[in-house]
Amino acid sequence: MINELQQLWLNQLVREFTDICFQYRLELRPPILELSNATKQLGCWLPGQRTIRLSRSLIMENPWDVVLMVFKHEMAHQVCSEIFACRNNGHDQHFQQACRMLGVPPPYNRSSGDLTEVVCRPPEDRQTTAGRNIIVRINKLLALAGSDNEHEAALAMQRATELLHRHNLNAATDTSPSTCTRLIINTRKKQIPSFRRSICAILRDYFFVQIICSSIYDPQTDNTYKTIELLGRAENVPVAEHCYYFLEQQLEGLWQKNRHKFRGNTRTAKNSYYLGLLHGFARKLAAQVQSNERINEQALSGKITPGALAVTTDNQLQDFVGFHFPRLKTRTVRGARIYRQPYDEAVATGKTIVLNRSVTDKKKGAGGLLKR
């Protein structure tokens, strides 16, 4: 017997089915959706009954993005049955084609019997040898960036950004198989405030990742929360994630230290201070990028056209983003109200922020991802 919460899960899956078909431009008839008590078979497609069945334990024990991958795997079987008219329910070339049509990445395009193993194990390490070496070197530089010596710390951060810049210049022209990955930050909030959007802009502009602001369902509470998704090369995503949590920690710490200076609406003053800090930090990164481009143009003089570094596009990353989000929309967000005093003071302070390994809350994932 299905309880009230489980009925809400089925209702959400109906909405997900409709959205997936829209996103990937597929005309599929809605199937019957059922929940099962199975623990080893996480999902199945029953063509004779036109039914997709998902395990209750899959939903109770895993993040919703994992549930959706298993769900899309079973939808791929439906595509084989109802679009390709396949009589078998296997995982042959037709099934692999259906997975590509639905944005089902490895390892979720394997046989259903392997899905339990896929769901239970940690995400695959998609970093190349060169990517792992870059992480190790950046990790060492960020450790130096935590130095009490202000000059040494600033120089270490400068070298870390230069290293990342050079690495991605080479990666953008790499024709080997993609090593891109995707990471979801669940904000556990109903809205994404302006300061978080500013952090996203910094990650997009200076850390070689694409940012998607989306939403995800929480089956435990029947709520939908805003998410920030990082898509990029496997070596860039953990650095960007680290920067995200580092900046959030810095904003709160600096505000608590300086909030007594400002009067007026506390919420607006706080938001103004946050935005000022981020603007100052972004200006610092922009100056470092300009310096890195001059250094690289001098080092590669005669090999590239001046200014080419600034416009290099990572085509593999663009393809990866399109695979997961085939119908992206750009939305204009209304500007936030700003108090000039806290904003202007924070801009100057933001220019002094040095990215380092000070994040210690491993529940948020930032510290662990940069470990050697």
Secondary structure, DSSP 8 states (H G I E B T S, - for coil): ---HHHHHHHHHHHHHHHHHHHHTT------EEEEE--SS--EEEETTTTEEEEEHHHHHHS-HHHHHHHHHHHHHHHHHHHTS--SS-S-SHHHHHHHHHHT--TTTTS-HHHHHHHHHS-------HHHHHHHHHHHHHHHHTT-S-HHHHHHHHHHHHHHHHHHHHHHTT--S---EEEEEEE--SSS--HHHHHHHHHHHHHSSEEEEEEEEEETTTTEEEEEEEEEEETTHHHHHHHHHHHHHHHHHHHHHHHGGG--S-HHHHHHHHHHHHHHHHHHHHHHHHHHHHHHHHHHTBTTB-TTHHHH---HHHHHHHHHH-TT------------HHHHHHHHHHHTT----S----GGGTHHHHT--
